[in-house]
Amino acid sequence: MTVVSKVSSPYTGYTIETMIPFAVLPDAVDPARMGFNVLVYDSDTQDLSSQSRLGWSTFTGVRADPYRYGLTTLPGYQQAARQPSTPVFPDTSARSVHSPQTIAQSAVDGVAPAAVPRLKNSALRLTSAHRVTDGVQVTLRADRAGTACLYAWDGDTAQGEHTVRLAAGDRVTVTVPTSGGTPTSLLAAFESGGAAVAQQVPLN
């Protein structure tokens, strides 16, 4: 995906354009009826937690509910040979701390998963992360009670995951089991008291 933006001068607003290749979409596209949504978040806080947002469809939980998206058409686009799959609606809510892609992005841009208030990095310390025979081993230390969601990450997909509940002051060593592949880093999302932080550490 490519994104470019331009701010007007004198300032009256901004323009954002994006290009999303069809090849990266998870399914075929119906050019007469494609689900699509745009959300713009605004924040004036140091931790970049969301204060307000603008969007085409702004229903609560819309990010995890594609059936609430708006609909768009693609004039001139020739539909692929295969048809879009029949949608399957999950009976559980998607959460940002359960998305390794979101955690990887949050670890880079510094915005907490789900745009909640951001914990300090010291809330969860990750040390001695390294590959072992059956997965990835890491030592965690928390300065408060919370839940850590861990993912063995190869840069594109999660090769394994593990969730750990921690008490304040806990220092535990855990192994994230892997199903194959060669993870290159460990992703972690730590939640506590309605706030969160994302981290990524390379593997030795």
N, C-alpha and C positions, 0 to 999 in steps of 0.2 A: 504494500500500500504506500502511495506517495501523497504527501500533504504539503500544500504551499499556502501562504497567507500574505496579505498586504493590508497595512493600516493606511487610511486616507490621511492626507495632509493638506489643509488643516483637518484635525481629527473630527470625523463625523461617524466613524464606524470602521468596520474591517470586512474584508472578503476572504473566505477560505475555500479552496478547491482541493478535491481529493480524487485520486484514481485508484480504484480497487480492481485488480484483475479477476475475471471470472474464474480463473484457474484456482484461486485461493479460497473460493467460497465452498462451503461444505456440501452443497447440493446444486442441482441444475436450477435454472432461473426461468420462470414464466414471464415473458416480456409484457404480457397484458395485465399481470397482477403480481408484482414483486413487493414483498414486505420490505419496508425501509424506514429508518428513523434517524433523526439527528438530535443530539442533546448538547447544549453548551452550558458548562458549569462556571459559576462565578464565585470567587473567593478573595477576600481581603485579609486573610489570616496568614500567619507565618507558616503554619503547617499545611496550608492549601486545602483544608477541609471544606467541603461544599457548603456554601451559604444559600445559594439560590441557583436556579437553572432555567433556561429557555429550551423549548423543544417542539418538535412537530407533534409528538405524542408524549404526554408527561404523566401518564397514569402511574400510581405508586407501584414500584417493582417492575417498571416497563423494561429495564435493561435485561431482566431475566425472563421476560414474557413476550416472545416474538409475535404472538397472536394479537398483541396490543399495538404493534407497529402501525404506522401509516402505510398506504399502498401507493406505488408509483408504476408508471409504464415506461417501456424502453422502445420508442418508435425506431424502426429500422433494424433492430437486433433480431437475428435469426436464431430461433430457439434450438438448443442442443438436441441431439437425437434422443437422448433419454429424458423422460419426464421427471419433474420434481417428485420427490418421495412424499408419501402421505405423512403429514405431521403427526408426531407422537408427543402428547402433552405429559410431562413428568408430574408426579404427585408430590414432589418436594421442591422447595425453592432453591435456586442456584445462589451460591454465596461467593463473594470475591476471594475469600481465604481458601476456597476449595478449587480455585482456578490457578494452576501454576503459571499460565501466561500472564494473568493479572499481577501475580506476585513478582514475576520477573520484571514487568514494566514498573511496578511500584518501587522496586529496589533501586531502579535507575533514576526515576524522576522525583523520588522523595515524597510522593503523595501516598497516604495510607490506603490500603485496599478498601474499596467501597467509599472512599473520600470521607471517612470518619476522622475524628481528631487523631493526630499522629503521636504515638508513643516515642520516647527517645530510644535510640539504638541500644542504649545500655539496659533497657527493660529486658532484653533477651540477648545473652552472649553465646555465640557459637564458636567452639574451639575444636581443634584436632579433627576436622572433617576430612575423611579419607575413605577410599574404596577398600572394601574387604571382600572375602570370597562370596558372601551371600548378599551383598548390598553396599550401603554407605553407612559408616559409623561416625557419630558426632557427639560431642559433649555439650549439653545445654545448661545454662545457669540463668534463672529468672530473678529479678528483684521484686517481683510481685506475683500474685496468683493469676494464672491465665492458661490459655490453651495455645499450643504451638502446632501448626500444620506444616509438615515437612515433605519435601519432594526431591527425589533424585532426578536431576535435570540434565539432558544432553544438548541443550540449546534449542531444541524444537519440541520435544515431548517429555513427559514425565515417565521415567522408567520404574518408579516405585513411589509409594507414599506411606506416611505414618503420622499419627496424631498423638500428642503427649499433653496430658494435663499436669501443670506445675503449680506447686505452692511457692509462696515467697521464700527466697533463699535456697530453693532446690538446686541441686547440681546433679544431673543424671546423664548417663551415657546410653545412647540408644542406637539401634541399627535400623535403617530404612531398607526394607527388602526390595530387591530389584528383580524384574522379570526378564532381563536381557539388555543388550545394548551396552554402551559405555557412558555413564553419566559423567559430566565434566564439572558440575557444580551442585551445590545443595541450596534449594530455595526454602525459606521459612517465613511463615506469617504468624505473628503472635498477637492474640486478642486478649484484652483485659479491660473490664469496666467500660465497655462501649468505645474503646479506642484500639488502635492496632498499629503495627509496624511490619514492614516487609524487609527481608535481608536476603542476600545471595553471597555465598562464599565458594571459592574455587576448591576443588578436591586435590589432595596431594596424591 
